[in-house]
């Protein structure tokens, strides 16, 4: 009986220390703030996001998706990252089959090597992330994808390509900070 209370405290401490959100898994404890931003709304009015004004930003849509694609073109590619935020119409079920399809696409189609993946919360919604590495025109890069389930028949993907091998963690966290600035339009 005297060991029950310490055991309960130990279990509570262990559970509270687990990293349940995706930004915690990447140790993004200090958010990065971008200044001099412009608000972009996707074509189908599903979301809006603030992106630095000097970044090159493009919009794309079709009947099943709407996306915002952006990058800081004032820097060398190995010093920045490219983001792609997209709303998708369709069901998304987080299960083993989904995970296998994502990994298969990464390894076979994109020719990347998976470094880490897992489930967690992102912006208080059920999410799946995968980070992989590869090369594009002889430049190594890290590729982060986050799948975020929003409704039964809608989901979002947030991706970031981080070229080069310097300050990768910082650029991943900067990408996540940008992703977290998204506002969903109801």
N, C-alpha and C positions, 0 to 999 in steps of 0.2 A: 504493500500500500504506500510506503514511503517513497517508492520509486516512480509512482504514477505521475505525480505533479512535475518532477524534472523531465520525465519522458514527454509529457504533453508540451512543456515549454520547448524542448529540443525539436519536436516535430513541427510546432508552430514556427519556430525560427527557421528551420530548414525550408518549409514551404514558402515563407515570406521572402526568403533570399533567392528563390528561383526567378529566373528572368522570363517573364511571361509576355513581354511586349517585344516587338521586333527591334525597335531602336535600342532597347536595353541589351539585346543579344549582340549588337554591334558596338556596345559601350558608347553610345551617343548620348552622353549625359549632359553635355553643354550644347544647347541648340545654336545653330548658326542663323544669324539674321541677315537678310539681304536688304539693301537700301536702294533707293531710286528705282522702285519697281513699277510695273504696269500690270493691271489686272486683265487677264485673258479669259474669255468664256469660250468653251468648246461650241462647235457649230450647232449641235443638237440641244444646247442649254441643259446639260446634265451636271456640269461642274464649272467652277472658275478657280483661277490660281493667279497669284502674284509672282511675276518673273522679272528679273532685272531688265530695265528698258533697253540696255545695249546688247542683250542677247538676241540672236537670230531665232525667231519663233515662227513656226508654221502650223496651220490647222489642217486637219484631214477628217473626212467623214464619209460614210456610206450608210446603207440602211441598217447595219448591224453594229456599227461602232462609230465613235467620235473621239478624236485625239488631238492633243497638243504636244508638239515636238519642239524642243528648244535646246540651245547650246550657246556657251560663251565663245563667240568666234574671235574675240579680241586677244585670246591667249593661245599659246601653242597647245596642240591637242593633248600632249602629255602633261599639261598643267590644269586641265579642266575636265568636264564630263558632259555627257549628252543625256538628256532626260526625255522620256516619252510617257505621257500620262494618257490613259485611254479608258473610256466607258465602253462596255460590250453588252450587247443584248444576247442572252443565252443563259442556260443553267450552269451553275458551277457547284459541283459536289466535291468537297474535300474528302478524298478516300485514297486508298492505295493505287487504284487504277488511274486517277487524276495525277498523282505524284509520278507514277511510272511514265505516263505520256509526256509530262513536262520534262522529266530527265531524259527520255528518249529523244525529244525534240532538241534539247540542249546538246546532247552528245553526238547524235547522228546528223541532224540538219545543220546545226551551228558549228559543229566540230569543237565543242568546248569541253572542259573537264570540270565536273561539279566539285566544289570545295566544301560547301555546307548547304543544308536546307532544313526546313522545319516549319512547324505550325506555331502560331501565336496570335496575339492581338496587335492590330495596327489601327490607330485611331478608334479604338474601342470596338473594332469589328473583327470577326474571324478572318484570319489571313494565313497565307502560305508564302514563304520566301525561299529563294534559291540564289546562291551566288556561285559563279563559275568563272573560269579563266580560259584564255585562249589568245590567239594572235589574229590581227587583221592588217594586211599589208606590212608584215614584219614588225608591227608594233604590238606588244603584249597589252592585254586589257582585261579588266574585271567586269563582269556583267551581273548586275543585281536585278532580280525580278521579284515583285511583290504582287500577289493575287489577293484581292480584297473582295469578299462577298458582301454585296449591299442589299439585294432583294432576291427573291426566289428565282427570278429570271433576268437578273442584271448583276454584273460584277465589274470591277476595275482592275487594270494592270498598271503598275508603276514600274518603269525600268530605268536603269542608269548604266551607261557604258563609261567606265573610268579607264582611260588609256595611260600607259606607262606604269612604272612601279614605284613612283615616289608619292608620298602622302595619300596613299590609297584609302586608308581608314578615314582620314579627314574628309576626303571627297565623297566617300560613301555616306558619312554623317551629314555632309552638306546636301547631298541628294535627298536623304531622308527628311531633313529640315524643310526642303522645298516641297516634298510630297505632303508633309504634314500641314502645309499652308493651303491645301486645297479646301474649297468649300463646295459641298454637294448642294445642288439645286433640286428642290423637291417638285 
